[in-house]
Amino acid sequence: MIQSHTRFNGIHPGAILKRELKKRSIKPIELASEVGEHKQTISAILNERRGINANLSVKLAGYFQIDPLFYMQLQAAFEVQQILNRQQLANRTPNLSIIRKVLFWDTNFDKIDWIAKKTAVIKRVFERGNEEEIQEIIRFYGKGIVEKTIRKHQNDFIPMYHSNVMKFLSK
C-alpha cells in the first residue's frame, strides 16, 4: 500500500480503499469482519457515500500495517478539496439572462442556491428547458458533473428529459 497520501489529495478515501481491496482480492465483507465494522459502513465508504472516521482509520492501519494517519489524511484532504470546490463555485451563477424564471415557478428564482441545489436545477432544466438553457447549465456545472448527476438521478416520467439527455450528453 502506498503510504504517501499527497498524490491522492482530493480523491475520496473510499476509492483508494476500493482499489486496495481489489488489488489484494479482499471482499468488502471480509474487511468489515476483520476490522469489526458493519458491512454497510464499508460499502458506503467504498461507494463514496460516507467518509472514514479516526476510529476506522486506526482499524484499517492495523489491518493493512500502515500509518494510522493515512486514511485520516486522505479524508481530510478530500474534505478540504470539497470545500475549495464549493468556495470556487459559491459566487458563481449561470448566466441568468438565458434561464427563464418560469422554469422555477415553485421557488424564488432570485434566491436559488445554484451550487447546493444543482441536482434539482439540472433535472428541472433537462425536463423543461430549451436548448439554450440546457447548454448554459452544461457550461455552468461542466459536462462531467451534469452527466454524473443525470446518471444518479434518472427520471422516467418526462419523455423530454430522456430526449434532452440523449441530445446534449451523448455527443
Secondary structure, DSSP 4 states (H G I P E B T S, - for coil): -----GGGTTS-HHHHHHHHHHHHT--HHHHHHHHT--HHHHHHHHTTSS---HHHHHHHHHHHTS-TTHHHHHHHHHHHHHHHHHHHHHT----TTTS-GGGGTTS-GGG--TTTTHHHHHHHHHHH--HHHHHHHHHHH-HHHHHHHHHHS---S-HHHHHHHHHHH--
